[in-house]
Amino acid sequence: GIKMNEFKKFLSQTDLKEEYHDSNKIGFFITESLAFASQVHIFHLLSLSGQKHLALKEFYSSLEDIIDSVAEKFIARGGKIESINYEFKTSSDVEFVLNTVSNYRDELTEIIDLMIDDSENQGIFDELVEVQKEIDQFVYRFSLE
């Protein structure tokens, strides 16, 4: 049979980058990110707490700026933005907001993990890491009473 370290070596040589380029995951993710920023904007409009209202505004503003920059870099490299279906929610429930943000962060982490060795798209990678930091700062600010 195959020895375990040979199998691990085989796995490490499997090119994840090809997979994410082929399925254009980043093209879908950019569109999803823009929709997510709009969802956060909706949460902001519905928020009755002054501090949470402000935290949401700062979050969607910075998110829109970074995603705009990511999209422009991606398109400049020949990338294609993809169509998605996104269902907007009109809830201001704190747990719901945090769960929505957490789910988005999980998807973001998946994209970042696929790009980790992709030096061609270092600028996009760096900005997506920046989005992670923005999310973490937001969750902290939003969770303050």
Residue pairs with C-beta under 8 A, 6 or more apart in sequence:
2 10
16 114
17 114
17 115
17 117
17 118
19 25
19 114
20 26
20 111
20 114
20 115
24 79
24 80
24 82
25 111
25 114
26 74
26 79
26 111
26 115
26 124
27 74
27 79
27 80
27 81
27 82
28 82
28 84
29 107
29 108
29 111
30 67
30 70
30 71
30 74
30 81
31 81
31 82
31 83
31 84
32 84
32 86
32 104
32 107
33 63
33 67
33 70
33 104
33 108
33 131
34 64
34 67
34 71
35 84
35 86
35 88
36 63
36 86
36 100
36 104
37 60
37 63
37 64
37 67
38 60
38 88
39 86
39 88
39 89
39 100
40 56
40 59
40 60
40 63
40 101
41 56
41 60
42 88
42 89
42 90
43 56
43 91
43 92
43 97
43 100
44 53
44 56
44 57
44 60
46 90
46 91
46 92
47 53
47 56
47 92
48 92
51 141
51 144
52 94
52 142
55 138
55 141
55 142
56 97
56 138
56 142
58 138
58 141
59 134
59 135
59 138
59 142
62 134
63 131
63 134
66 127
66 130
66 131
66 134
67 131
69 127
70 124
70 127
70 128
71 81
73 121
73 123
73 124
73 127
74 81
74 121
74 124
75 81
77 120
77 121
89 96
89 100
91 97
94 142
97 142
98 139
98 142
98 143
101 135
101 138
101 139
102 139
104 135
105 132
105 135
108 128
108 131
108 132
108 135
109 132
111 128
112 125
112 128
112 129
112 132
115 121
115 124
115 125
115 128
116 125
118 125
